[in-house]
Amino acid sequence: MESLQLENFTTHNQNNEESVSQVLKLSQCYKKSLEDEENMTEEQKAKNVGKQDPKRHLDETVNKMLADNIVQNLASMMDTASFQ
């Protein structure tokens, strides 16, 4: 999204739905990884180095979704205020 240009609401809604489903999937993976780590030894934890980190991906997905929604809301409010 470029600066404060409004994105098509249908497209924005689809992106939000995809992001929320990805957040759900990553949350489940993160919960599972936390449960698995409780039972692991240090050697077993070392084997996880280099694998996908669900916590980091969850953080990135949520931050991107929040940023996109904030920009969309601000642009929408500015458009509404400027055309009144």
LINSUL-V910584 format. One line per field, one symbol per residue. ss: DSSP state (@ for helix, = for strand, . for the rest). psi: psi as a letter, one per 20 degrees, with the letter a starting at -180 (. if undefined). burial: # if it has 9 or more other C-alpha atoms within 8 Angstrom, else .. Layout:
ss=???
psi=???
burial=???
This chain:
ss=........@@@@@@@@@@@@@@@@@@@@@@@@@@@@@@...@@@@@.......@@@@@@@@@@@@@@@@@@@@@@@@@@@@@..
psi=ppdkppqphggggghggggghhggghgggggghghhhhjqrhghhhiipirpohgghggggggggggghggggggghggghhj.
burial=...#.......#...#..#..##..##.##.........#....#........##.##..##..#..#..##.###........
